[in-house]
Amino acid sequence: MPLYEFECIKCRGNVEKSLKTLEGKQDSKTVKSLVEKFDNIHAIEVIDLENEKIVAKHGRKGKDSIFNDFYLKGGTLLALFNMKNYRFSELIYEEGDEKKVKCYCGEKKKVEKVISTFSFTKDLSTNMPKPDLSNLPPSVRNRTHIGEYIEEKDRPKSHRPPKGGR
């Protein structure tokens, strides 16, 4: 019973089209039209990171939705999408089950298997690498802080009983 991850090409394409449109124009009218045009996008917020202000915003947080953030204009703008997740996991019991996989939007044929994010993590107690901030503008990079705190569930299990009983 392997666990595979899939992406809906149609839903991912909607997000990619929206990002391409936002690269050119980031006003409220454009953001509103994108939210209304694509049914898998509930809300979009465009934030100017250098001036720390919201450039455009439309929509509301959807039920069972996720937030994805994308950088525009060399990392000076942040496009925050609230949308239905177009990446999902499925258990495949038999060889033919992979053809029956469908996205929440009902799409069956345009669903592709992708490299699982689970495959990069052998041991959940290991610390994930910190993100590379070198591609962000200096004004944004200087105000970004990534702390050293590790949640209890993610800490290495160092207090285990010795093997052999005692």
CORFEN-V43146 format. One record per residue. RES is the residue in one letter. PHI is phi in degrees with one decimal (* if undefined). OMEGA is omega as a letter, one per 40 degrees, with the letter a starting at -180 (none if undefined). D_CENTER is the distance of its C-alpha to the mean C-alpha in whole Angstrom. Layout:
[[RES & PHI & OMEGA & D_CENTER] [RES & PHI & OMEGA & D_CENTER]]
//
This chain:
[[M & * & i & 26] [P & -75.6 & i & 23] [L & -99.0 & i & 19] [Y & -116.8 & i & 17] [E & -109.9 & a & 14] [F & -129.8 & i & 14] [E & -128.5 & i & 12] [C & -84.6 & a & 14] [I & -65.4 & a & 15] [K & -64.0 & a & 16] [C & -66.2 & i & 13] [R & -64.4 & i & 11] [G & -62.2 & i & 14] [N & -61.1 & i & 14] [V & -68.0 & i & 11] [E & -63.5 & i & 13] [K & -63.9 & i & 16] [S & -62.6 & i & 15] [L & -63.7 & i & 14] [K & -63.7 & i & 17] [T & -65.9 & a & 19] [L & -68.7 & i & 18] [E & -59.7 & a & 19] [G & -83.9 & a & 22] [K & -144.2 & a & 22] [Q & -122.8 & i & 21] [D & -95.4 & a & 23] [S & -62.8 & a & 23] [K & -63.9 & i & 25] [T & -66.1 & i & 22] [V & -62.2 & i & 19] [K & -61.3 & a & 21] [S & -64.4 & i & 22] [L & -67.9 & i & 18] [V & -65.0 & a & 18] [E & -75.0 & a & 21] [K & -75.4 & a & 21] [F & -106.7 & a & 17] [D & -75.0 & i & 17] [N & -88.4 & i & 14] [I & -105.5 & a & 13] [H & -88.3 & a & 14] [A & -155.7 & i & 14] [I & -133.9 & i & 14] [E & -131.1 & i & 15] [V & -107.8 & a & 16] [I & -121.0 & i & 17] [D & -83.8 & a & 20] [L & -74.9 & a & 19] [E & -73.8 & a & 23] [N & -94.2 & i & 24] [E & 53.4 & i & 22] [K & -143.6 & i & 22] [I & -83.4 & a & 20] [V & -83.4 & a & 21] [A & -152.5 & a & 20] [K & -155.2 & i & 19] [H & -157.5 & i & 19] [G & 101.3 & i & 18] [R & -132.1 & i & 18] [K & -61.4 & a & 15] [G & -89.8 & i & 15] [K & -72.5 & a & 16] [D & 55.6 & a & 14] [S & -113.0 & i & 11] [I & -122.7 & i & 7] [F & -108.1 & i & 6] [N & -125.5 & i & 4] [D & -115.4 & a & 7] [F & -133.1 & i & 9] [Y & -96.6 & i & 12] [L & -122.2 & i & 15] [K & 51.0 & i & 19] [G & 68.1 & i & 19] [G & 91.8 & i & 17] [T & -88.5 & i & 19] [L & -116.6 & i & 17] [L & -116.9 & i & 13] [A & -101.7 & a & 12] [L & -103.8 & a & 10] [F & -102.8 & i & 9] [N & -109.2 & a & 10] [M & -151.9 & i & 10] [K & -74.0 & a & 10] [N & -72.7 & i & 8] [Y & -89.3 & i & 9] [R & -110.6 & a & 9] [F & -144.9 & a & 11] [S & -107.4 & i & 14] [E & -140.5 & i & 18] [L & -87.8 & i & 21] [I & -108.1 & a & 23] [Y & -87.8 & a & 27] [E & -128.4 & a & 29] [E & -61.0 & a & 29] [G & -78.3 & a & 29] [D & -63.4 & a & 26] [E & -64.6 & i & 23] [K & -77.6 & a & 25] [K & -92.0 & a & 25] [V & -66.5 & i & 21] [K & -139.1 & i & 19] [C & -78.7 & i & 16] [Y & -58.9 & a & 17] [C & -79.2 & i & 18] [G & 97.8 & a & 21] [E & -72.7 & i & 20] [K & -110.7 & a & 22] [K & -79.1 & a & 23] [K & -102.8 & i & 20] [V & -122.0 & a & 17] [E & -122.2 & i & 17] [K & -77.6 & a & 17] [V & -122.5 & i & 14] [I & -66.2 & a & 14] [S & -73.4 & i & 13] [T & -71.0 & i & 11] [F & -70.4 & a & 14] [S & -69.8 & a & 17] [F & -87.4 & a & 16] [T & -114.1 & i & 17] [K & -80.1 & a & 21] [D & -123.3 & a & 22] [L & -69.3 & i & 19] [S & -86.2 & i & 22] [T & -80.7 & a & 21] [N & -81.2 & i & 19] [M & -73.6 & i & 16] [P & -67.3 & i & 17] [K & -77.1 & a & 16] [P & -68.3 & i & 14] [D & -84.1 & a & 17] [L & -98.7 & a & 17] [S & -66.4 & a & 20] [N & -87.1 & i & 19] [L & -85.1 & i & 18] [P & -61.2 & a & 22] [P & -55.1 & a & 24] [S & -64.9 & i & 24] [V & -81.1 & a & 21] [R & -61.0 & a & 21] [N & -68.2 & a & 24] [R & -97.4 & a & 22] [T & -98.0 & a & 19] [H & -124.6 & i & 20] [I & -112.1 & a & 18] [G & -74.1 & a & 21] [E & -97.1 & a & 22] [Y & -66.3 & i & 22] [I & -119.7 & a & 21] [E & -61.5 & a & 21] [E & -55.2 & a & 24] [K & -67.1 & a & 22] [D & -96.2 & a & 20] [R & -75.2 & i & 24] [P & -61.7 & a & 26] [K & -86.9 & a & 29] [S & -96.3 & a & 32] [H & -105.5 & i & 34] [R & -103.5 & i & 35] [P & -66.1 & i & 38] [P & -65.9 & i & 40] [K & -70.0 & i & 41] [G & 96.9 & i & 44] [G & 105.7 & a & 44] [R & -119.5 & none & 45]]
//
